[in-house]
Amino acid sequence: MQKKIAVELDGYDRRLLLALQEDARQSHVALAEKVNLSPTQCARRLQRLEQAGLVRGYAALLEPEALGLAVLAFVTVNLDKQGERAMRAFHDAVRAMPQILECFSVTGEGDYLLRVVMPDLRSLSRFLMEELMRVPGVREIRSTVVLEEIKSTTRLPLP
């Protein structure tokens, strides 16, 4: 993980970050045109924002259904114990499971909330019962299957 450096954002920085969120594959020349800077200034600002930890990385957003991953589910997990060892073991197990796209430690009814993708409901059931429930320390799981995606974005709202 990169070290976070405090950085003040001006209008150019904000426009640059917004343009990157729209299309991170743009050339520095195209980005510079969008934010009204020279390509050199744009590249320098982008490097400063990356070094400050504001840009974590670049990724391609794939279409899950086109890749045979038609089921999206949210899974709430409760652990038996909240000790450091149990939590570390759970974290390690989750990181090793590629079906789990995201894992959050949460407040409320569960200890963790997972976002999981699977090819079909049978696969989801098998994953929950034969893999996730067998992780040491897992006491209870509850799943919610997504019927329709209304909004999904990777773009953060910038002031």
SVG drawing of the C-alpha trace seen along z (x, -y; Angstrom):
<svg xmlns="http://www.w3.org/2000/svg" viewBox="-35 -25 41 54">
<polyline fill="none" stroke="black" stroke-width="0.4" points="0.0,0.0 1.3,-3.4 2.0,-6.0 -0.7,-8.7 0.6,-12.2 -1.7,-15.2 -2.3,-17.1 -4.5,-20.0 -6.6,-19.6 -7.2,-22.5 -9.7,-22.7 -7.2,-21.1 -6.6,-18.2 -10.3,-17.6 -10.9,-17.7 -8.0,-15.4 -9.3,-12.9 -12.8,-13.1 -11.4,-12.5 -9.4,-9.5 -12.6,-8.0 -14.4,-8.4 -11.6,-6.7 -8.2,-5.8 -6.9,-4.6 -6.7,-8.1 -3.3,-9.4 -1.7,-12.3 -2.4,-14.4 -6.1,-13.6 -6.2,-14.2 -4.4,-17.4 -6.9,-18.7 -9.8,-17.8 -8.3,-19.6 -6.8,-22.5 -3.2,-21.8 -0.1,-21.0 0.7,-17.3 3.8,-17.8 1.9,-19.7 -0.8,-17.0 1.7,-14.2 3.4,-15.9 0.1,-16.5 -0.9,-12.9 2.4,-11.6 1.9,-13.8 -1.6,-12.5 -0.4,-8.9 2.5,-9.4 0.0,-11.0 -2.1,-7.8 -5.1,-9.5 -4.9,-7.1 -4.6,-3.6 -4.2,-2.0 -5.8,-1.3 -8.0,1.6 -10.2,2.9 -13.9,3.3 -15.0,6.7 -18.6,7.7 -19.3,10.6 -22.3,12.1 -20.3,12.2 -17.7,14.2 -20.3,16.7 -20.6,15.1 -24.4,14.4 -25.1,14.4 -24.1,11.6 -24.7,12.0 -24.0,10.2 -23.1,12.4 -23.2,11.5 -20.8,13.5 -20.7,13.8 -17.6,15.2 -17.6,17.3 -15.0,15.2 -13.7,11.7 -10.1,12.4 -7.1,11.2 -6.2,14.8 -9.7,15.7 -10.1,12.5 -6.7,12.9 -7.5,16.5 -10.8,15.3 -9.1,12.4 -6.5,14.8 -9.2,17.3 -11.2,14.5 -8.2,13.2 -7.6,16.6 -11.1,17.0 -11.4,15.4 -15.2,15.6 -15.2,12.9 -14.7,9.6 -15.0,7.4 -15.0,7.9 -15.9,5.3 -15.8,5.4 -19.1,3.8 -21.3,2.8 -24.9,4.0 -26.1,7.6 -23.0,9.1 -19.3,9.0 -18.5,8.9 -20.2,8.2 -18.9,9.9 -19.7,9.3 -19.5,12.6 -19.9,13.6 -20.8,17.1 -21.9,18.8 -25.2,19.9 -27.3,20.5 -26.1,24.1 -22.5,22.9 -23.3,20.2 -24.9,22.7 -22.0,25.0 -19.5,22.2 -21.4,21.0 -21.9,24.5 -18.7,26.3 -16.2,23.5 -17.3,20.4 -19.0,22.2 -16.0,24.4 -13.6,21.5 -12.5,21.9 -14.4,19.5 -17.3,18.9 -20.5,19.3 -23.3,18.0 -23.8,16.8 -26.7,15.1 -26.9,14.4 -28.9,12.0 -29.0,12.6 -29.1,9.6 -32.1,9.7 -31.3,6.6 -28.4,4.1 -29.8,0.6 -26.6,-1.4 -23.0,-0.4 -20.1,-2.8 -16.4,-3.1 -16.6,-6.9 -16.2,-8.7 -18.1,-12.0 -15.6,-14.8 -16.4,-18.2"/>
</svg>
